[in-house]
Amino acid sequence: MHFAATDWAAANLFAEGVPADRVAVTGNTGIDAVLYVRDRLEQGNCTAWIGLSSTPPASSSWSPLTAARVLEKDLSISARARAPG
């Protein structure tokens, strides 16, 4: 079974000879999640939904954080870019 995020991705599978009964278009869950949170923000109720008060605490210990996973491939490319000569 092949799971394609879009109709375009499914069409590529068909072009490669994958039978239609072996392909399911699932949508893009990452985009779906972003749109879901966007809608919550526009409604003004995202902070309650994720368990935060509507105003951050006065303490400096509270900060929003964005984190990303660094891939080994990315590290080796960065190291080569900084290497002399």
Backbone as JSON, one array per atom type, in Angstrom:
{
  "sequence": "MHFAATDWAAANLFAEGVPADRVAVTGNTGIDAVLYVRDRLEQGNCTAWIGLSSTPPASSSWSPLTAARVLEKDLSISARARAPG",
  "N": [[0.85, -1.18, 0.0], [0.51, 2.24, -0.77], [0.85, 5.47, 0.51], [-0.12, 8.58, -0.29], [0.48, 12.05, -0.03], [-0.76, 14.02, -1.53], [-2.9, 14.59, -4.44], [-1.28, 14.98, -6.62], [1.08, 13.65, -5.86], [0.05, 11.08, -5.79], [-0.55, 10.76, -8.51], [2.04, 10.66, -9.53], [2.85, 8.2, -8.49], [1.07, 6.52, -9.89], [2.04, 6.98, -12.47], [4.43, 5.67, -12.26], [3.61, 3.14, -12.38], [2.2, 2.02, -10.28], [-0.64, 0.37, -9.15], [-3.96, 1.75, -9.0], [-5.59, 0.81, -6.93], [-3.82, 0.38, -4.94], [-3.01, 2.73, -3.85], [-3.49, 5.36, -1.6], [-4.77, 8.52, -0.97], [-3.81, 10.61, 1.51], [-3.6, 13.17, 2.51], [-1.77, 15.96, 3.87], [-0.44, 15.7, 6.86], [1.15, 17.4, 8.41], [0.68, 19.99, 7.36], [-2.07, 20.03, 7.77], [-2.13, 20.1, 10.58], [-0.93, 22.6, 11.09], [-2.83, 24.32, 9.92], [-5.01, 23.74, 11.56], [-4.16, 24.73, 14.08], [-3.8, 27.4, 13.33], [-6.47, 28.15, 12.82], [-7.49, 27.91, 15.41], [-6.02, 29.92, 16.69], [-7.01, 32.18, 15.34], [-9.6, 32.13, 16.29], [-9.14, 32.81, 18.83], [-8.76, 31.06, 20.94], [-6.6, 29.39, 21.35], [-4.63, 29.29, 23.36], [-5.93, 28.27, 25.65], [-6.6, 25.8, 24.66], [-4.11, 24.49, 24.42], [-3.42, 24.4, 27.03], [-2.44, 26.66, 28.37], [-2.47, 29.76, 30.2], [-4.15, 32.78, 29.22], [-2.43, 34.9, 29.36], [1.07, 35.21, 29.66], [3.05, 34.15, 32.52], [4.4, 36.51, 34.91], [6.97, 35.98, 35.57], [10.36, 35.62, 34.47], [10.92, 33.13, 33.64], [9.31, 31.93, 31.78], [9.01, 31.2, 28.44], [8.33, 31.16, 24.94], [9.17, 28.43, 22.79], [10.82, 27.19, 19.99], [11.77, 24.28, 18.41], [13.95, 22.22, 16.52], [14.88, 19.23, 14.86], [18.19, 18.33, 14.22], [19.76, 16.97, 11.51], [22.19, 14.41, 10.94], [23.36, 14.55, 8.42], [23.04, 17.29, 7.86], [24.76, 18.39, 9.76], [27.28, 17.5, 8.87], [27.46, 18.81, 6.43], [27.47, 21.48, 7.29], [29.87, 21.48, 8.73], [31.74, 21.0, 6.71], [31.4, 23.31, 5.25], [32.49, 25.22, 6.92], [35.08, 24.41, 7.15], [38.55, 25.03, 6.67], [40.14, 25.76, 3.51]],
  "CA": [[0.0, 0.0, 0.0], [1.24, 3.51, -0.85], [0.09, 6.59, 1.06], [0.31, 9.81, -0.95], [-0.03, 13.23, 0.66], [-1.55, 14.85, -2.45], [-3.28, 13.97, -5.71], [-0.09, 15.06, -7.48], [1.95, 12.56, -5.45], [-0.6, 9.85, -6.25], [-0.36, 10.69, -9.96], [3.41, 10.21, -9.75], [2.86, 6.76, -8.25], [0.4, 5.89, -11.02], [2.96, 7.08, -13.6], [5.47, 4.66, -12.04], [3.01, 1.83, -12.57], [1.53, 1.52, -9.09], [-2.08, 0.3, -9.41], [-4.78, 2.71, -8.23], [-6.12, 0.21, -5.7], [-2.72, 0.29, -3.96], [-2.65, 4.11, -3.49], [-4.49, 6.12, -0.83], [-4.39, 9.93, -0.74], [-4.04, 10.82, 2.93], [-3.46, 14.56, 2.93], [-0.5, 16.29, 4.5], [-0.77, 15.89, 8.27], [1.86, 18.57, 8.92], [-0.09, 21.17, 6.95], [-3.36, 19.97, 8.46], [-1.91, 20.54, 11.96], [-0.69, 24.04, 11.06], [-4.11, 24.97, 9.67], [-5.83, 23.55, 12.75], [-3.71, 25.69, 15.09], [-4.11, 28.73, 12.81], [-7.89, 28.4, 13.06], [-7.65, 28.11, 16.85], [-5.48, 31.25, 17.0], [-7.95, 33.17, 14.82], [-10.77, 32.11, 17.17], [-8.71, 33.35, 20.12], [-8.82, 30.08, 22.02], [-5.5, 28.43, 21.24], [-3.89, 29.14, 24.61], [-6.67, 27.35, 26.51], [-6.54, 24.49, 24.02], [-2.84, 23.83, 24.72], [-3.23, 24.36, 28.47], [-1.79, 27.86, 28.89], [-3.35, 30.88, 30.48], [-4.13, 33.71, 28.08], [-1.28, 35.8, 29.5], [2.2, 34.49, 30.25], [3.39, 34.58, 33.87], [5.32, 37.65, 34.99], [8.32, 35.45, 35.76], [11.16, 35.53, 33.24], [11.19, 31.72, 33.35], [8.38, 31.48, 30.75], [9.36, 31.65, 27.09], [7.97, 30.23, 23.88], [10.34, 27.75, 22.26], [10.69, 26.41, 18.76], [12.91, 23.37, 18.32], [14.0, 21.39, 15.31], [15.86, 18.15, 14.9], [19.29, 18.5, 13.29], [20.14, 15.69, 10.93], [23.63, 14.18, 10.81], [23.74, 15.07, 7.11], [23.14, 18.74, 7.97], [25.96, 18.69, 10.53], [28.47, 17.29, 8.06], [27.5, 19.88, 5.44], [27.91, 22.69, 7.98], [31.27, 21.34, 9.09], [32.52, 21.19, 5.49], [31.31, 24.73, 4.84], [33.37, 26.0, 7.79], [36.45, 23.88, 7.12], [39.46, 25.82, 5.82], [40.72, 25.2, 2.3]],
  "C": [[0.88, 1.23, 0.0], [0.32, 4.61, -0.34], [0.67, 7.88, 0.49], [-0.32, 11.01, -0.25], [-0.96, 14.06, -0.22], [-1.96, 14.04, -3.68], [-2.1, 13.94, -6.67], [0.87, 13.92, -7.15], [1.37, 11.22, -5.89], [-0.42, 9.67, -7.75], [1.05, 10.23, -10.31], [3.53, 8.7, -9.52], [2.2, 6.0, -9.39], [1.32, 5.87, -12.24], [4.1, 6.06, -13.48], [4.92, 3.24, -12.12], [2.35, 1.23, -11.33], [0.02, 1.5, -9.37], [-2.88, 1.22, -8.48], [-5.32, 2.11, -6.94], [-5.05, 0.01, -4.63], [-2.27, 1.67, -3.49], [-3.81, 4.75, -2.73], [-3.95, 7.53, -0.64], [-4.8, 10.27, 0.69], [-4.11, 12.28, 3.34], [-2.11, 14.74, 3.61], [-0.76, 16.62, 5.97], [-0.05, 17.07, 8.89], [1.12, 19.86, 8.61], [-1.44, 21.19, 7.66], [-3.22, 20.47, 9.91], [-1.7, 22.05, 12.03], [-2.01, 24.79, 10.85], [-5.05, 24.86, 10.87], [-5.46, 24.56, 13.83], [-4.0, 27.12, 14.63], [-5.57, 29.09, 13.09], [-8.16, 28.66, 14.54], [-7.14, 29.5, 17.25], [-6.45, 32.34, 16.54], [-9.21, 33.25, 15.68], [-10.43, 32.65, 18.56], [-8.72, 32.34, 21.25], [-7.69, 29.06, 21.99], [-4.79, 28.23, 22.58], [-4.61, 28.19, 25.57], [-6.58, 25.93, 25.96], [-5.25, 23.76, 24.34], [-2.5, 23.89, 26.2], [-2.47, 25.54, 29.06], [-2.84, 28.89, 29.28], [-3.23, 31.86, 29.32], [-3.0, 34.73, 28.18], [-0.14, 35.02, 30.15], [2.47, 34.98, 31.67], [4.39, 35.72, 33.86], [6.77, 37.19, 35.11], [9.06, 35.39, 34.42], [11.44, 34.07, 32.87], [10.27, 31.17, 32.25], [8.78, 32.06, 29.42], [8.81, 30.67, 26.08], [9.25, 29.63, 23.3], [9.97, 27.04, 20.97], [11.94, 25.56, 18.65], [12.82, 22.56, 17.04], [15.09, 20.35, 15.48], [16.93, 18.43, 13.85], [19.7, 17.13, 12.8], [21.65, 15.6, 10.81], [24.15, 14.74, 9.49], [23.94, 16.58, 7.17], [24.41, 19.14, 8.72], [27.21, 18.54, 9.68], [28.59, 18.36, 6.98], [27.98, 21.17, 6.08], [29.39, 22.64, 8.31], [32.16, 21.54, 7.86], [32.51, 22.64, 5.05], [32.27, 25.6, 5.67], [34.82, 25.58, 7.72], [37.33, 24.73, 6.22], [39.93, 25.01, 4.61], [39.98, 24.09, 1.72]]
}
